[in-house]
Amino acid sequence: MYAIPTHLRGHAFTIADAEAAGLPRRSLQSSRFAMIRSGVYRTADTAPTFRLQVEAARLVLPEGSVASHTTALRLRGLDLGPALPLHFSISTWAEIERAGIVLHRRQARLNSVEVDGFPCLGPRRTFVDAATVLSERDLMAAGDWLVGTGAVDLLDLRAYVITSHLDGVRKARRVAPLVRERVASVRESYVRWELHRAGLPEPEVNVDITDDLGTWLARGDLVFRRCKVLVEYDGWQHERDAKQRQWDHLRREQLEAAGWRVIVVTAEDMVRPKTIVARVRQALQQAA
C-alpha cells in the first residue's frame, strides 16, 4: 500500500499530481480516494466542501479563470442561490464544457481580488453578475451583506450600477436603491423585503432606541421610530440559555414600558411572510 503524500491531503489534485507524488494511477481507484470530478480527486478523509469543489474546478479550467456570480458570493461566505453550477469568468477566448461549471467569457479585462485563496471578481461586479442568477429579494440580501461586511461602500455600489452596462445591470439598478447599511443577517433582509413589497413605510435598520429621557433601551433590527414599532428577526429562540432568555424578557418589558410594540419574527414565520406583513401593518395602524 502506497503512503499518501501529506501535501495531497485537504486538497483537490489531478491524476498527474498524484503520479508526480509517486502514486500509481490505479491506486486512485481504492477506497482511500474519491473522485470530485472527471480526472480530479481527493483523499477519502478530505471533506467534500464547497471550497474543494471550487479548487477542483480550477484544475480543469483555462488559466485566468476567476470565480464570479454566486460562486464568488459563496467564497465570501454568503450562501445564496444554488451551489451548482459553479460560475467562473474569463477575459480570453475559451470554450469548454465541464459538468457543473459555467464559464462566462468577458470582453473587457477582469480585475480580480483574492477571496479565501481564490481569485474572484470584485464585490461591485459580483453584485451585478449575481443579478443574472438571483431573485430581486436575494439580490437585495446580497447587497445588504456586501455592504454590511465592508466589502463595498453603499454609495460606491449604487454609482457602479448606474454607470455599468453589463448583463444583469437593469435588475441591479432596481435593487441597489433598496440596499442598506448595518443589516445584520439575510433573514433580516428578507423581512425588510416583504415589508417593502407590501408598500409599508421604510424602517430604520439596526439603530439605537432610547426612552423619552434619552436612556438607552435597545438596539433594534427594523425600527419604526415615529410609531414606536420594533420588528426583530429571532433565529435563535430555541437555542438561548435561561440567562439569555431572561435578559430578552427584561429587554422587551423595558421597551413595552416605554410605549414600544415589539414584533418578533421567527424562522417559522418566514414560511408565511404575508402574516408578518399583516402583523406589522396592524401595529402601525394602531399606533397611528
The 8 nearest C-alpha neighbors of each residue, nearest first, counted from 0:
[[1, 2, 26, 3, 22, 29, 31, 23],
 [0, 2, 3, 22, 26, 21, 23, 4],
 [1, 3, 4, 0, 22, 5, 21, 20],
 [2, 4, 5, 1, 7, 22, 8, 42],
 [5, 3, 6, 7, 2, 20, 8, 21],
 [4, 6, 7, 8, 3, 9, 2, 20],
 [5, 7, 4, 8, 10, 9, 3, 20],
 [8, 6, 5, 10, 4, 9, 12, 3],
 [9, 7, 10, 5, 6, 42, 45, 41],
 [8, 10, 45, 7, 11, 42, 41, 46],
 [11, 9, 8, 7, 41, 12, 51, 45],
 [12, 10, 41, 55, 40, 54, 51, 39],
 [11, 13, 40, 39, 16, 10, 41, 14],
 [14, 12, 39, 16, 15, 38, 40, 17],
 [13, 15, 17, 16, 38, 18, 24, 39],
 [14, 16, 18, 13, 17, 19, 12, 20],
 [17, 15, 13, 19, 14, 18, 12, 20],
 [18, 16, 20, 14, 22, 15, 19, 13],
 [17, 19, 22, 21, 15, 20, 16, 23],
 [18, 20, 16, 17, 21, 15, 22, 14],
 [21, 19, 17, 18, 22, 16, 4, 7],
 [20, 22, 18, 19, 17, 23, 4, 1],
 [23, 21, 18, 17, 20, 24, 26, 1],
 [24, 22, 25, 26, 18, 21, 17, 27],
 [23, 25, 26, 27, 22, 18, 14, 17],
 [24, 26, 27, 23, 28, 29, 22, 14],
 [25, 27, 28, 24, 23, 29, 22, 1],
 [28, 26, 25, 29, 32, 24, 31, 23],
 [29, 27, 26, 25, 30, 32, 33, 24],
 [28, 30, 31, 27, 26, 32, 25, 33],
 [31, 29, 32, 28, 43, 33, 27, 42],
 [30, 32, 43, 29, 42, 33, 27, 44],
 [33, 31, 42, 43, 30, 27, 41, 29],
 [34, 32, 41, 40, 43, 42, 35, 31],
 [33, 35, 40, 36, 39, 41, 32, 37],
 [36, 34, 40, 39, 33, 41, 37, 55],
 [35, 37, 39, 34, 38, 40, 55, 56],
 [36, 38, 39, 34, 35, 40, 98, 97],
 [37, 39, 13, 14, 36, 40, 34, 35],
 [40, 38, 13, 36, 12, 37, 35, 34],
 [39, 41, 34, 35, 12, 11, 33, 13],
 [42, 40, 11, 33, 32, 10, 45, 43],
 [41, 43, 32, 45, 44, 8, 31, 33],
 [44, 42, 32, 31, 45, 33, 41, 30],
 [43, 45, 42, 46, 31, 8, 9, 32],
 [46, 44, 9, 42, 43, 41, 47, 8],
 [45, 47, 48, 44, 9, 43, 51, 41],
 [48, 46, 51, 45, 49, 52, 35, 50],
 [49, 47, 51, 50, 46, 52, 45, 53],
 [48, 50, 52, 51, 53, 47, 82, 73],
 [49, 51, 53, 48, 52, 54, 74, 47],
 [50, 52, 54, 48, 49, 53, 55, 47],
 [53, 51, 49, 55, 50, 54, 56, 48],
 [54, 52, 56, 50, 51, 55, 57, 49],
 [53, 55, 51, 57, 52, 56, 11, 50],
 [56, 54, 52, 11, 58, 53, 57, 51],
 [57, 55, 53, 58, 54, 59, 52, 60],
 [56, 58, 60, 54, 59, 55, 53, 64],
 [57, 59, 55, 56, 60, 54, 13, 12],
 [58, 60, 57, 56, 61, 55, 97, 39],
 [59, 61, 57, 58, 56, 62, 64, 95],
 [62, 60, 64, 63, 59, 93, 57, 58],
 [63, 61, 64, 60, 57, 89, 65, 58],
 [62, 64, 89, 61, 65, 90, 91, 88],
 [65, 63, 89, 88, 62, 61, 87, 60],
 [64, 66, 119, 118, 87, 88, 63, 67],
 [65, 67, 87, 119, 71, 70, 86, 118],
 [66, 68, 71, 87, 86, 120, 70, 119],
 [67, 69, 129, 128, 125, 70, 71, 86],
 [70, 68, 72, 71, 129, 73, 67, 80],
 [71, 69, 73, 72, 68, 86, 67, 85],
 [70, 72, 67, 74, 66, 69, 73, 68],
 [73, 71, 69, 75, 77, 70, 74, 76],
 [74, 72, 77, 76, 78, 70, 75, 71],
 [73, 75, 71, 76, 72, 70, 115, 114],
 [74, 76, 72, 73, 77, 71, 114, 115],
 [75, 77, 73, 74, 78, 72, 71, 115],
 [78, 76, 73, 72, 75, 79, 74, 141],
 [79, 77, 73, 76, 80, 72, 82, 69],
 [80, 78, 77, 81, 137, 69, 73, 72],
 [79, 81, 133, 82, 78, 69, 132, 137],
 [80, 82, 83, 79, 84, 69, 78, 85],
 [83, 81, 84, 80, 85, 70, 69, 78],
 [84, 82, 85, 81, 99, 100, 86, 70],
 [83, 85, 99, 100, 82, 86, 101, 81],
 [84, 86, 100, 83, 70, 99, 101, 82],
 [85, 87, 101, 67, 70, 68, 100, 66],
 [88, 86, 66, 102, 67, 65, 64, 103],
 [89, 87, 103, 65, 102, 64, 104, 67],
 [88, 90, 64, 104, 91, 105, 63, 103],
 [91, 89, 105, 106, 108, 104, 109, 107],
 [92, 90, 89, 93, 104, 105, 106, 63],
 [93, 91, 104, 90, 94, 89, 105, 106],
 [94, 92, 91, 95, 104, 61, 89, 102],
 [93, 95, 92, 96, 102, 104, 103, 61],
 [96, 94, 97, 93, 102, 60, 61, 101],
 [95, 97, 98, 94, 100, 101, 102, 99],
 [96, 98, 100, 99, 95, 101, 59, 60],
 [99, 97, 100, 96, 84, 36, 101, 37],
 [98, 100, 84, 83, 85, 97, 101, 86],
 [101, 99, 85, 84, 97, 98, 86, 102],
 [100, 102, 86, 85, 87, 103, 84, 99],
 [103, 101, 87, 88, 86, 100, 104, 89],
 [104, 102, 88, 87, 89, 105, 101, 86],
 [103, 105, 89, 88, 90, 102, 106, 92],
 [106, 104, 90, 107, 89, 103, 88, 91],
 [107, 105, 90, 108, 104, 91, 89, 109],
 [106, 108, 105, 90, 109, 91, 89, 104],
 [109, 107, 90, 110, 106, 105, 89, 91],
 [110, 108, 111, 90, 107, 120, 89, 105],
 [111, 109, 120, 108, 112, 121, 119, 124],
 [110, 112, 120, 119, 118, 121, 109, 113],
 [113, 111, 119, 118, 121, 120, 114, 110],
 [112, 114, 118, 117, 116, 119, 115, 111],
 [113, 115, 117, 116, 118, 119, 112, 75],
 [116, 114, 117, 74, 113, 75, 118, 50],
 [115, 117, 114, 113, 118, 74, 119, 112],
 [116, 118, 114, 113, 115, 119, 66, 65],
 [119, 117, 113, 65, 112, 111, 114, 66],
 [120, 118, 66, 65, 111, 112, 71, 67],
 [119, 121, 111, 67, 125, 112, 110, 124],
 [120, 122, 124, 123, 111, 125, 112, 119],
 [121, 123, 125, 124, 126, 151, 150, 120],
 [124, 122, 126, 125, 121, 156, 127, 159],
 [125, 123, 127, 126, 122, 121, 128, 120],
 [124, 126, 122, 128, 68, 123, 127, 129],
 [127, 125, 129, 123, 124, 128, 122, 130],
 [126, 128, 130, 124, 129, 125, 168, 171],
 [129, 127, 125, 68, 130, 126, 131, 167],
 [130, 128, 68, 126, 132, 131, 127, 69],
 [129, 131, 167, 127, 128, 133, 132, 171],
 [130, 132, 167, 129, 128, 133, 166, 127],
 [131, 133, 129, 130, 134, 80, 69, 68],
 [134, 132, 130, 138, 137, 129, 131, 80],
 [133, 135, 137, 136, 138, 132, 130, 131],
 [136, 134, 138, 137, 139, 174, 133, 170],
 [137, 135, 139, 134, 138, 192, 140, 189],
 [138, 136, 140, 134, 139, 135, 133, 141],
 [137, 139, 141, 135, 140, 136, 133, 134],
 [138, 140, 142, 136, 141, 137, 178, 174],
 [139, 141, 137, 143, 188, 138, 142, 185],
 [142, 140, 138, 144, 139, 143, 145, 137],
 [141, 143, 139, 145, 144, 140, 178, 146],
 [144, 142, 140, 178, 146, 141, 179, 145],
 [143, 145, 147, 141, 142, 146, 148, 140],
 [146, 144, 142, 150, 148, 147, 143, 151],
 [145, 147, 149, 151, 143, 144, 148, 152],
 [146, 148, 144, 181, 149, 145, 180, 143],
 [149, 147, 145, 146, 150, 144, 151, 143],
 [148, 150, 146, 151, 147, 145, 152, 144],
 [151, 149, 145, 148, 146, 122, 152, 147],
 [150, 152, 146, 149, 145, 122, 153, 156],
 [151, 153, 155, 154, 146, 156, 149, 150],
 [154, 152, 156, 155, 146, 157, 151, 180],
 [155, 153, 157, 156, 152, 158, 159, 151],
 [154, 156, 158, 152, 153, 157, 159, 151],
 [157, 155, 159, 153, 154, 158, 123, 152],
 [156, 158, 154, 159, 160, 155, 175, 153],
 [157, 159, 155, 161, 156, 160, 154, 162],
 [160, 158, 156, 162, 157, 161, 163, 155],
 [159, 161, 163, 157, 162, 158, 172, 168],
 [162, 160, 158, 159, 163, 157, 172, 168],
 [161, 163, 159, 160, 158, 164, 157, 168],
 [164, 162, 160, 161, 165, 159, 168, 158],
 [165, 163, 168, 162, 166, 160, 161, 167],
 [166, 164, 168, 163, 167, 127, 128, 169],
 [167, 165, 168, 128, 131, 164, 127, 169],
 [166, 168, 131, 130, 169, 127, 170, 128],
 [167, 169, 171, 170, 165, 166, 127, 172],
 [170, 168, 172, 171, 167, 173, 166, 160],
 [169, 171, 173, 172, 168, 167, 130, 174],
 [170, 172, 168, 174, 169, 173, 127, 175],
 [173, 171, 169, 170, 175, 174, 160, 168],
 [174, 172, 170, 171, 175, 169, 176, 177],
 [173, 175, 171, 177, 172, 176, 139, 170],
 [174, 176, 178, 177, 172, 157, 171, 173],
 [177, 175, 174, 178, 173, 157, 172, 179],
 [178, 176, 175, 174, 179, 139, 173, 192],
 [179, 177, 143, 175, 176, 142, 139, 174],
 [180, 178, 143, 177, 182, 181, 153, 146],
 [179, 181, 147, 182, 146, 143, 153, 178],
 [180, 182, 147, 183, 205, 204, 179, 143],
 [183, 181, 180, 147, 184, 143, 204, 179],
 [182, 184, 181, 187, 147, 185, 205, 144],
 [185, 183, 187, 186, 182, 188, 144, 140],
 [184, 186, 188, 187, 140, 189, 144, 183],
 [187, 185, 189, 188, 184, 190, 232, 140],
 [186, 188, 184, 190, 185, 189, 232, 191],
 [189, 187, 185, 191, 186, 140, 190, 192],
 [188, 190, 186, 192, 187, 191, 185, 193],
 [189, 191, 187, 193, 192, 188, 186, 194],
 [190, 192, 188, 194, 189, 193, 195, 187],
 [193, 191, 189, 195, 190, 194, 188, 196],
 [192, 194, 196, 190, 195, 191, 197, 189],
 [195, 193, 191, 197, 192, 196, 199, 276],
 [196, 194, 192, 198, 197, 193, 199, 191],
 [197, 195, 193, 198, 194, 192, 199, 191],
 [196, 198, 194, 195, 199, 193, 276, 192],
 [197, 199, 195, 196, 194, 200, 201, 193],
 [198, 200, 194, 197, 195, 201, 280, 196],
 [201, 199, 202, 198, 195, 194, 223, 197],
 [200, 202, 199, 203, 195, 223, 194, 191],
 [203, 201, 223, 222, 221, 204, 200, 224],
 [202, 204, 222, 221, 223, 206, 205, 201],
 [203, 205, 221, 220, 206, 202, 182, 222],
 [206, 204, 220, 219, 181, 218, 221, 182],
 [207, 205, 218, 219, 204, 208, 203, 220],
 [208, 206, 218, 217, 219, 209, 205, 215],
 [207, 209, 217, 216, 218, 215, 206, 219],
 [208, 210, 215, 214, 216, 213, 207, 211],
 [211, 209, 213, 214, 212, 257, 215, 216],
 [210, 212, 213, 209, 214, 257, 215, 258],
 [213, 211, 210, 214, 209, 215, 257, 216],
 [212, 214, 209, 210, 211, 215, 208, 216],
 [213, 215, 209, 210, 212, 216, 211, 208],
 [216, 214, 209, 208, 217, 213, 210, 207],
 [217, 215, 209, 208, 214, 254, 210, 253],
 [218, 216, 208, 207, 219, 215, 209, 250],
 [217, 219, 207, 206, 208, 205, 220, 216],
 [218, 220, 205, 206, 221, 222, 217, 207],
 [219, 221, 205, 231, 204, 222, 230, 218],
 [222, 220, 204, 230, 202, 203, 219, 229],
 [221, 223, 229, 203, 202, 224, 219, 228],
 [224, 222, 202, 228, 226, 225, 227, 229],
 [223, 225, 227, 226, 222, 228, 203, 202],
 [224, 226, 227, 223, 228, 222, 286, 287],
 [227, 225, 286, 224, 228, 223, 283, 287],
 [228, 226, 259, 224, 225, 223, 260, 229],
 [227, 229, 260, 223, 226, 259, 261, 222],
 [228, 230, 222, 261, 221, 262, 260, 223],
 [231, 229, 262, 221, 263, 261, 220, 222],
 [232, 230, 263, 220, 264, 233, 262, 221],
 [231, 233, 264, 263, 265, 187, 234, 230],
 [232, 234, 265, 235, 264, 236, 231, 263],
 [233, 235, 265, 236, 266, 232, 237, 264],
 [236, 234, 238, 237, 233, 239, 265, 266],
 [235, 237, 238, 234, 233, 239, 265, 244],
 [238, 236, 235, 239, 234, 240, 233, 244],
 [239, 237, 235, 236, 240, 234, 244, 243],
 [240, 238, 243, 237, 244, 236, 235, 241],
 [239, 241, 243, 242, 244, 238, 245, 237],
 [242, 240, 244, 243, 245, 239, 246, 238],
 [243, 241, 245, 244, 240, 246, 239, 247],
 [242, 244, 246, 240, 245, 241, 239, 247],
 [245, 243, 247, 241, 246, 242, 239, 240],
 [244, 246, 248, 242, 247, 243, 241, 249],
 [245, 247, 243, 249, 244, 248, 250, 242],
 [248, 246, 244, 250, 245, 249, 251, 243],
 [249, 247, 245, 251, 250, 246, 252, 244],
 [250, 248, 252, 246, 251, 247, 253, 245],
 [249, 251, 247, 253, 248, 252, 246, 254],
 [250, 252, 254, 248, 253, 249, 255, 247],
 [253, 251, 249, 255, 250, 254, 256, 248],
 [254, 252, 256, 250, 251, 255, 249, 257],
 [253, 255, 251, 257, 259, 256, 252, 250],
 [254, 256, 259, 258, 252, 257, 253, 251],
 [255, 257, 253, 258, 254, 252, 259, 251],
 [258, 256, 254, 255, 259, 210, 253, 211],
 [257, 259, 255, 256, 254, 260, 227, 210],
 [258, 260, 255, 227, 254, 228, 257, 261],
 [259, 261, 228, 255, 229, 227, 262, 258],
 [262, 260, 229, 230, 228, 259, 263, 251],
 [261, 263, 230, 229, 231, 264, 260, 279],
 [264, 262, 231, 232, 230, 261, 233, 265],
 [263, 265, 232, 233, 231, 268, 262, 266],
 [266, 264, 268, 233, 267, 234, 232, 263],
 [265, 267, 269, 268, 234, 264, 270, 233],
 [268, 266, 265, 269, 270, 271, 264, 234],
 [267, 269, 265, 270, 266, 271, 264, 272],
 [270, 268, 272, 266, 271, 267, 265, 264],
 [269, 271, 268, 267, 272, 266, 273, 274],
 [272, 270, 269, 273, 268, 274, 275, 267],
 [273, 271, 269, 275, 274, 270, 268, 276],
 [274, 272, 276, 275, 271, 277, 193, 278],
 [273, 275, 277, 272, 276, 271, 278, 268],
 [276, 274, 272, 278, 273, 277, 279, 268],
 [275, 277, 273, 279, 274, 278, 194, 280],
 [278, 276, 274, 280, 275, 279, 281, 273],
 [277, 279, 281, 275, 276, 280, 274, 282],
 [278, 280, 282, 276, 281, 277, 283, 275],
 [281, 279, 277, 283, 282, 278, 276, 284],
 [282, 280, 284, 278, 279, 283, 277, 285],
 [281, 283, 279, 285, 280, 284, 286, 278],
 [284, 282, 286, 280, 285, 281, 287, 279],
 [285, 283, 287, 281, 286, 282, 280, 279],
 [284, 286, 282, 287, 283, 281, 280, 226],
 [287, 285, 283, 226, 284, 282, 227, 228],
 [286, 284, 285, 283, 226, 282, 225, 281]]
